[in-house]
Amino acid sequence: MKILDAKISEIKFQNATDFFEQFAQDYYTALFTGDEVTSEYSLIGNKPHTIIRFANNNFTIKTANKQFTVETEHSKCNNNDDFWKFTNEILGKTNFHEFAFPVSICGGMGYLSYEMLHQIEKIAKTTNANYQMPDFEWIFYNQYFVFDNFAKKAYEINLQYKNESNISKNEKVADNFKVEKLLPECNAKEYMQKVERIRDYIFAGGVYEVNLSQQICGDFMGNAFQLFKKLFAVNSAPFSTFLNFSHHHHYCLCIL
Protein backbone atom coordinates (compact mmCIF):
# COMPACT_ATOMS: atom_id res chain seq x y z
CA MET A 1 0.00 0.00 0.00
CA LYS A 2 2.90 2.31 -0.67
CA ILE A 3 1.81 5.60 -2.26
CA LEU A 4 3.85 6.74 -5.26
CA ASP A 5 2.02 9.97 -6.08
CA ALA A 6 -0.83 12.12 -4.83
CA LYS A 7 -2.80 14.53 -7.00
CA ILE A 8 -4.48 17.23 -4.92
CA SER A 9 -7.16 19.57 -6.22
CA GLU A 10 -8.90 22.25 -4.20
CA ILE A 11 -12.67 22.05 -4.63
CA LYS A 12 -15.55 24.21 -3.51
CA PHE A 13 -16.17 23.92 0.22
CA GLN A 14 -19.54 22.58 1.27
CA ASN A 15 -21.14 20.46 3.94
CA ALA A 16 -19.34 17.09 3.89
CA THR A 17 -22.48 15.06 4.61
CA ASP A 18 -24.31 16.64 1.68
CA PHE A 19 -21.29 16.10 -0.56
CA PHE A 20 -21.02 12.44 0.48
CA GLU A 21 -24.56 11.64 -0.67
CA GLN A 22 -23.32 11.06 -4.24
CA PHE A 23 -21.10 8.23 -2.93
CA ALA A 24 -23.31 6.89 -0.13
CA GLN A 25 -24.55 3.88 -2.11
CA ASP A 26 -21.18 3.01 -3.63
CA TYR A 27 -19.31 -0.06 -2.42
CA TYR A 28 -17.34 0.42 0.79
CA THR A 29 -17.44 4.19 1.05
CA ALA A 30 -16.84 5.99 4.34
CA LEU A 31 -17.72 9.33 5.93
CA PHE A 32 -16.09 10.73 9.07
CA THR A 33 -17.65 14.04 10.03
CA GLY A 34 -19.23 16.16 12.75
CA ASP A 35 -20.63 19.60 13.39
CA GLU A 36 -18.63 22.32 11.66
CA VAL A 37 -18.16 24.29 14.89
CA THR A 38 -16.18 21.74 16.92
CA SER A 39 -14.98 19.30 14.22
CA GLU A 40 -11.95 20.71 12.43
CA TYR A 41 -11.95 18.16 9.61
CA SER A 42 -14.39 15.91 7.77
CA LEU A 43 -13.06 13.03 5.69
CA ILE A 44 -14.53 10.90 2.88
CA GLY A 45 -13.07 7.70 1.48
CA ASN A 46 -14.08 6.55 -2.00
CA LYS A 47 -12.92 3.87 -4.47
CA PRO A 48 -11.45 1.28 -2.09
CA HIS A 49 -7.94 0.07 -2.87
CA THR A 50 -7.49 -2.48 -0.05
CA ILE A 51 -9.88 -3.94 2.53
CA ILE A 52 -8.32 -5.40 5.69
CA ARG A 53 -10.49 -7.48 8.02
CA PHE A 54 -9.97 -9.29 11.29
CA ALA A 55 -12.49 -12.00 12.14
CA ASN A 56 -12.31 -15.42 13.80
CA ASN A 57 -8.72 -14.70 14.86
CA ASN A 58 -7.64 -14.24 11.23
CA PHE A 59 -6.55 -11.30 9.14
CA THR A 60 -7.69 -11.26 5.53
CA ILE A 61 -6.69 -8.77 2.86
CA LYS A 62 -8.83 -8.03 -0.19
CA THR A 63 -7.80 -6.16 -3.31
CA ALA A 64 -9.45 -5.88 -6.70
CA ASN A 65 -7.71 -9.04 -7.90
CA LYS A 66 -7.65 -11.32 -4.89
CA GLN A 67 -8.62 -11.98 -1.31
CA PHE A 68 -6.41 -14.06 0.94
CA THR A 69 -5.69 -14.95 4.52
CA VAL A 70 -2.35 -13.55 5.55
CA GLU A 71 0.14 -16.42 5.54
CA THR A 72 2.59 -15.20 8.17
CA GLU A 73 3.36 -16.23 11.70
CA HIS A 74 0.71 -13.68 12.76
CA SER A 75 -2.14 -14.95 10.58
CA LYS A 76 -3.53 -16.86 13.55
CA CYS A 77 -3.76 -14.18 16.20
CA ASN A 78 -4.00 -16.28 19.32
CA ASN A 79 -2.67 -13.61 21.66
CA ASN A 80 -2.67 -9.84 22.02
CA ASP A 81 0.94 -9.36 20.88
CA ASP A 82 0.27 -11.12 17.55
CA PHE A 83 -2.70 -8.89 16.74
CA TRP A 84 -0.98 -5.58 17.49
CA LYS A 85 2.31 -6.63 15.91
CA PHE A 86 0.59 -7.45 12.63
CA THR A 87 -1.51 -4.26 12.79
CA ASN A 88 1.70 -2.26 13.13
CA GLU A 89 3.16 -4.15 10.18
CA ILE A 90 0.18 -3.02 8.08
CA LEU A 91 0.60 0.59 9.15
CA GLY A 92 4.32 0.37 8.46
CA LYS A 93 3.58 -0.39 4.82
CA THR A 94 1.71 2.88 4.30
CA ASN A 95 3.37 6.27 3.86
CA PHE A 96 0.63 8.90 4.12
CA HIS A 97 2.80 10.72 6.68
CA GLU A 98 5.48 11.36 4.06
CA PHE A 99 3.15 13.69 2.15
CA ALA A 100 2.11 17.20 3.08
CA PHE A 101 -1.36 18.23 4.21
CA PRO A 102 -4.04 17.25 3.32
CA VAL A 103 -2.72 13.78 2.34
CA SER A 104 -0.97 13.47 5.70
CA ILE A 105 -4.27 13.32 7.62
CA CYS A 106 -5.66 10.53 5.41
CA GLY A 107 -5.16 6.81 5.93
CA GLY A 108 -7.13 3.71 6.77
CA MET A 109 -10.79 4.37 7.52
CA GLY A 110 -12.92 1.90 9.41
CA TYR A 111 -13.69 0.64 12.89
CA LEU A 112 -12.55 -1.53 15.78
CA SER A 113 -15.56 -3.22 17.33
CA TYR A 114 -16.22 -3.53 21.05
CA GLU A 115 -15.27 -7.20 20.67
CA MET A 116 -11.70 -6.09 20.03
CA LEU A 117 -11.34 -5.72 23.79
CA HIS A 118 -10.37 -9.40 23.76
CA GLN A 119 -7.26 -8.42 21.78
CA ILE A 120 -6.44 -5.68 24.28
CA GLU A 121 -7.26 -7.35 27.60
CA LYS A 122 -7.26 -10.97 28.64
CA ILE A 123 -10.99 -11.13 29.28
CA ALA A 124 -12.95 -14.26 28.44
CA LYS A 125 -16.03 -13.97 26.25
CA THR A 126 -19.17 -14.49 28.33
CA THR A 127 -21.87 -13.36 25.88
CA ASN A 128 -23.30 -14.65 22.63
CA ALA A 129 -23.40 -12.19 19.73
CA ASN A 130 -26.79 -11.77 18.08
CA TYR A 131 -25.25 -10.33 14.92
CA GLN A 132 -22.25 -11.18 12.77
CA MET A 133 -19.64 -8.75 11.46
CA PRO A 134 -15.84 -8.60 11.44
CA ASP A 135 -14.19 -7.42 14.64
CA PHE A 136 -12.05 -4.97 12.71
CA GLU A 137 -12.10 -3.45 9.23
CA TRP A 138 -9.80 -0.86 7.73
CA ILE A 139 -10.05 0.38 4.17
CA PHE A 140 -7.38 2.27 2.25
CA TYR A 141 -8.83 4.31 -0.59
CA ASN A 142 -7.76 5.52 -4.02
CA GLN A 143 -9.70 8.74 -3.52
CA TYR A 144 -10.16 10.93 -0.45
CA PHE A 145 -11.97 14.19 0.16
CA VAL A 146 -10.86 16.40 3.02
CA PHE A 147 -13.01 19.25 4.35
CA ASP A 148 -11.28 21.82 6.55
CA ASN A 149 -14.31 23.09 8.45
CA PHE A 150 -12.42 25.88 10.20
CA ALA A 151 -10.65 27.28 7.13
CA LYS A 152 -13.68 26.57 4.91
CA LYS A 153 -11.58 24.78 2.33
CA ALA A 154 -12.00 21.37 0.67
CA TYR A 155 -9.68 19.08 -1.27
CA GLU A 156 -9.97 16.12 -3.62
CA ILE A 157 -7.07 13.67 -3.37
CA ASN A 158 -6.39 10.93 -5.91
CA LEU A 159 -3.63 8.51 -4.98
CA GLN A 160 -1.40 6.33 -7.11
CA TYR A 161 -0.23 3.25 -5.23
CA LYS A 162 2.66 0.98 -6.09
CA ASN A 163 0.16 -1.81 -6.74
CA GLU A 164 -3.01 -0.66 -8.51
CA SER A 165 -6.37 -1.85 -7.19
CA ASN A 166 -9.89 -0.47 -7.41
CA ILE A 167 -12.52 -2.64 -5.74
CA SER A 168 -16.01 -2.05 -7.12
CA LYS A 169 -19.42 -3.67 -6.97
CA ASN A 170 -22.78 -2.49 -8.25
CA GLU A 171 -25.39 -2.14 -5.54
CA LYS A 172 -28.85 -0.62 -5.70
CA VAL A 173 -30.56 0.71 -2.60
CA ALA A 174 -34.01 2.23 -2.16
CA ASP A 175 -34.30 6.00 -1.87
CA ASN A 176 -36.12 5.92 1.48
CA PHE A 177 -36.08 3.80 4.62
CA LYS A 178 -38.46 2.28 7.14
CA VAL A 179 -37.88 1.22 10.75
CA GLU A 180 -40.44 -0.99 12.46
CA LYS A 181 -40.99 -3.06 15.61
CA LEU A 182 -38.39 -1.36 17.78
CA LEU A 183 -37.82 -3.28 20.98
CA PRO A 184 -35.47 -2.11 23.78
CA GLU A 185 -33.43 -4.60 25.75
CA CYS A 186 -35.06 -3.52 29.01
CA ASN A 187 -38.00 -1.34 30.04
CA ALA A 188 -37.77 1.93 31.99
CA LYS A 189 -38.17 0.24 35.38
CA GLU A 190 -35.44 -2.30 34.67
CA TYR A 191 -33.15 0.44 33.39
CA MET A 192 -33.56 2.50 36.57
CA GLN A 193 -32.84 -0.58 38.65
CA LYS A 194 -29.54 -0.93 36.80
CA VAL A 195 -28.77 2.74 37.50
CA GLU A 196 -29.36 2.19 41.22
CA ARG A 197 -27.14 -0.88 41.19
CA ILE A 198 -24.35 1.12 39.53
CA ARG A 199 -24.67 3.85 42.16
CA ASP A 200 -24.26 1.19 44.85
CA TYR A 201 -21.12 -0.11 43.13
CA ILE A 202 -19.69 3.42 42.97
CA PHE A 203 -20.41 4.15 46.64
CA ALA A 204 -18.82 0.82 47.57
CA GLY A 205 -15.69 1.72 45.62
CA GLY A 206 -16.04 -1.18 43.20
CA VAL A 207 -16.12 1.03 40.09
CA TYR A 208 -15.66 4.70 39.32
CA GLU A 209 -17.27 4.92 35.89
CA VAL A 210 -19.83 2.80 34.04
CA ASN A 211 -21.18 3.16 30.52
CA LEU A 212 -24.73 1.87 30.85
CA SER A 213 -26.12 1.11 27.42
CA GLN A 214 -28.68 -1.19 25.93
CA GLN A 215 -29.43 -2.66 22.54
CA ILE A 216 -32.57 -1.60 20.68
CA CYS A 217 -33.56 -4.03 17.94
CA GLY A 218 -36.02 -3.65 15.11
CA ASP A 219 -36.71 -4.26 11.44
CA PHE A 220 -34.91 -1.95 9.03
CA MET A 221 -35.61 -1.64 5.30
CA GLY A 222 -34.23 0.71 2.68
CA ASN A 223 -31.50 3.34 2.55
CA ALA A 224 -29.28 3.43 5.65
CA PHE A 225 -27.68 6.76 4.69
CA GLN A 226 -31.06 8.49 4.76
CA LEU A 227 -31.46 7.25 8.33
CA PHE A 228 -27.99 8.60 9.14
CA LYS A 229 -28.89 12.00 7.69
CA LYS A 230 -32.04 12.16 9.81
CA LEU A 231 -30.17 11.28 13.00
CA PHE A 232 -27.29 13.62 12.16
CA ALA A 233 -29.70 16.51 11.59
CA VAL A 234 -30.98 16.03 15.14
CA ASN A 235 -27.55 15.45 16.72
CA SER A 236 -24.60 16.59 14.61
CA ALA A 237 -22.07 15.26 17.12
CA PRO A 238 -18.33 15.98 16.68
CA PHE A 239 -17.42 12.35 15.90
CA SER A 240 -20.07 10.95 13.59
CA THR A 241 -19.49 8.18 11.09
CA PHE A 242 -21.28 6.44 8.25
CA LEU A 243 -19.62 3.32 6.85
CA ASN A 244 -21.21 1.60 3.88
CA PHE A 245 -19.48 -1.71 4.56
CA SER A 246 -22.22 -3.85 3.09
CA HIS A 247 -20.51 -7.15 2.36
CA HIS A 248 -22.18 -8.64 5.41
CA HIS A 249 -25.42 -6.73 4.79
CA HIS A 250 -24.80 -4.48 7.76
CA TYR A 251 -24.29 -0.74 7.61
CA CYS A 252 -22.22 0.79 10.38
CA LEU A 253 -23.99 3.85 11.68
CA CYS A 254 -22.44 5.76 14.54
CA ILE A 255 -23.25 9.09 16.13
CA LEU A 256 -21.21 9.82 19.24
C-alpha positions in Angstrom: 0.0 0.0 0.0 2.9 2.3 -0.7 1.8 5.6 -2.3 3.8 6.7 -5.3 2.0 10.0 -6.1 -0.8 12.1 -4.8 -2.8 14.5 -7.0 -4.5 17.2 -4.9 -7.2 19.6 -6.2 -8.9 22.2 -4.2 -12.7 22.1 -4.6 -15.5 24.2 -3.5 -16.2 23.9 0.2 -19.5 22.6 1.3 -21.1 20.5 3.9 -19.3 17.1 3.9 -22.5 15.1 4.6 -24.3 16.6 1.7 -21.3 16.1 -0.6 -21.0 12.4 0.5 -24.6 11.6 -0.7 -23.3 11.1 -4.2 -21.1 8.2 -2.9 -23.3 6.9 -0.1 -24.6 3.9 -2.1 -21.2 3.0 -3.6 -19.3 -0.1 -2.4 -17.3 0.4 0.8 -17.4 4.2 1.1 -16.8 6.0 4.3 -17.7 9.3 5.9 -16.1 10.7 9.1 -17.7 14.0 10.0 -19.2 16.2 12.7 -20.6 19.6 13.4 -18.6 22.3 11.7 -18.2 24.3 14.9 -16.2 21.7 16.9 -15.0 19.3 14.2 -11.9 20.7 12.4 -11.9 18.2 9.6 -14.4 15.9 7.8 -13.1 13.0 5.7 -14.5 10.9 2.9 -13.1 7.7 1.5 -14.1 6.5 -2.0 -12.9 3.9 -4.5 -11.4 1.3 -2.1 -7.9 0.1 -2.9 -7.5 -2.5 -0.1 -9.9 -3.9 2.5 -8.3 -5.4 5.7 -10.5 -7.5 8.0 -10.0 -9.3 11.3 -12.5 -12.0 12.1 -12.3 -15.4 13.8 -8.7 -14.7 14.9 -7.6 -14.2 11.2 -6.5 -11.3 9.1 -7.7 -11.3 5.5 -6.7 -8.8 2.9 -8.8 -8.0 -0.2 -7.8 -6.2 -3.3 -9.5 -5.9 -6.7 -7.7 -9.0 -7.9 -7.7 -11.3 -4.9 -8.6 -12.0 -1.3 -6.4 -14.1 0.9 -5.7 -15.0 4.5 -2.3 -13.5 5.5 0.1 -16.4 5.5 2.6 -15.2 8.2 3.4 -16.2 11.7 0.7 -13.7 12.8 -2.1 -15.0 10.6 -3.5 -16.9 13.5 -3.8 -14.2 16.2 -4.0 -16.3 19.3 -2.7 -13.6 21.7 -2.7 -9.8 22.0 0.9 -9.4 20.9 0.3 -11.1 17.6 -2.7 -8.9 16.7 -1.0 -5.6 17.5 2.3 -6.6 15.9 0.6 -7.4 12.6 -1.5 -4.3 12.8 1.7 -2.3 13.1 3.2 -4.1 10.2 0.2 -3.0 8.1 0.6 0.6 9.1 4.3 0.4 8.5 3.6 -0.4 4.8 1.7 2.9 4.3 3.4 6.3 3.9 0.6 8.9 4.1 2.8 10.7 6.7 5.5 11.4 4.1 3.1 13.7 2.1 2.1 17.2 3.1 -1.4 18.2 4.2 -4.0 17.3 3.3 -2.7 13.8 2.3 -1.0 13.5 5.7 -4.3 13.3 7.6 -5.7 10.5 5.4 -5.2 6.8 5.9 -7.1 3.7 6.8 -10.8 4.4 7.5 -12.9 1.9 9.4 -13.7 0.6 12.9 -12.6 -1.5 15.8 -15.6 -3.2 17.3 -16.2 -3.5 21.0 -15.3 -7.2 20.7 -11.7 -6.1 20.0 -11.3 -5.7 23.8 -10.4 -9.4 23.8 -7.3 -8.4 21.8 -6.4 -5.7 24.3 -7.3 -7.3 27.6 -7.3 -11.0 28.6 -11.0 -11.1 29.3 -12.9 -14.3 28.4 -16.0 -14.0 26.2 -19.2 -14.5 28.3 -21.9 -13.4 25.9 -23.3 -14.7 22.6 -23.4 -12.2 19.7 -26.8 -11.8 18.1 -25.3 -10.3 14.9 -22.3 -11.2 12.8 -19.6 -8.8 11.5 -15.8 -8.6 11.4 -14.2 -7.4 14.6 -12.1 -5.0 12.7 -12.1 -3.5 9.2 -9.8 -0.9 7.7 -10.0 0.4 4.2 -7.4 2.3 2.3 -8.8 4.3 -0.6 -7.8 5.5 -4.0 -9.7 8.7 -3.5 -10.2 10.9 -0.5 -12.0 14.2 0.2 -10.9 16.4 3.0 -13.0 19.2 4.3 -11.3 21.8 6.5 -14.3 23.1 8.5 -12.4 25.9 10.2 -10.6 27.3 7.1 -13.7 26.6 4.9 -11.6 24.8 2.3 -12.0 21.4 0.7 -9.7 19.1 -1.3 -10.0 16.1 -3.6 -7.1 13.7 -3.4 -6.4 10.9 -5.9 -3.6 8.5 -5.0 -1.4 6.3 -7.1 -0.2 3.3 -5.2 2.7 1.0 -6.1 0.2 -1.8 -6.7 -3.0 -0.7 -8.5 -6.4 -1.8 -7.2 -9.9 -0.5 -7.4 -12.5 -2.6 -5.7 -16.0 -2.1 -7.1 -19.4 -3.7 -7.0 -22.8 -2.5 -8.2 -25.4 -2.1 -5.5 -28.9 -0.6 -5.7 -30.6 0.7 -2.6 -34.0 2.2 -2.2 -34.3 6.0 -1.9 -36.1 5.9 1.5 -36.1 3.8 4.6 -38.5 2.3 7.1 -37.9 1.2 10.8 -40.4 -1.0 12.5 -41.0 -3.1 15.6 -38.4 -1.4 17.8 -37.8 -3.3 21.0 -35.5 -2.1 23.8 -33.4 -4.6 25.7 -35.1 -3.5 29.0 -38.0 -1.3 30.0 -37.8 1.9 32.0 -38.2 0.2 35.4 -35.4 -2.3 34.7 -33.2 0.4 33.4 -33.6 2.5 36.6 -32.8 -0.6 38.7 -29.5 -0.9 36.8 -28.8 2.7 37.5 -29.4 2.2 41.2 -27.1 -0.9 41.2 -24.3 1.1 39.5 -24.7 3.8 42.2 -24.3 1.2 44.9 -21.1 -0.1 43.1 -19.7 3.4 43.0 -20.4 4.2 46.6 -18.8 0.8 47.6 -15.7 1.7 45.6 -16.0 -1.2 43.2 -16.1 1.0 40.1 -15.7 4.7 39.3 -17.3 4.9 35.9 -19.8 2.8 34.0 -21.2 3.2 30.5 -24.7 1.9 30.9 -26.1 1.1 27.4 -28.7 -1.2 25.9 -29.4 -2.7 22.5 -32.6 -1.6 20.7 -33.6 -4.0 17.9 -36.0 -3.6 15.1 -36.7 -4.3 11.4 -34.9 -1.9 9.0 -35.6 -1.6 5.3 -34.2 0.7 2.7 -31.5 3.3 2.5 -29.3 3.4 5.6 -27.7 6.8 4.7 -31.1 8.5 4.8 -31.5 7.3 8.3 -28.0 8.6 9.1 -28.9 12.0 7.7 -32.0 12.2 9.8 -30.2 11.3 13.0 -27.3 13.6 12.2 -29.7 16.5 11.6 -31.0 16.0 15.1 -27.5 15.4 16.7 -24.6 16.6 14.6 -22.1 15.3 17.1 -18.3 16.0 16.7 -17.4 12.4 15.9 -20.1 10.9 13.6 -19.5 8.2 11.1 -21.3 6.4 8.3 -19.6 3.3 6.9 -21.2 1.6 3.9 -19.5 -1.7 4.6 -22.2 -3.8 3.1 -20.5 -7.1 2.4 -22.2 -8.6 5.4 -25.4 -6.7 4.8 -24.8 -4.5 7.8 -24.3 -0.7 7.6 -22.2 0.8 10.4 -24.0 3.9 11.7 -22.4 5.8 14.5 -23.2 9.1 16.1 -21.2 9.8 19.2 
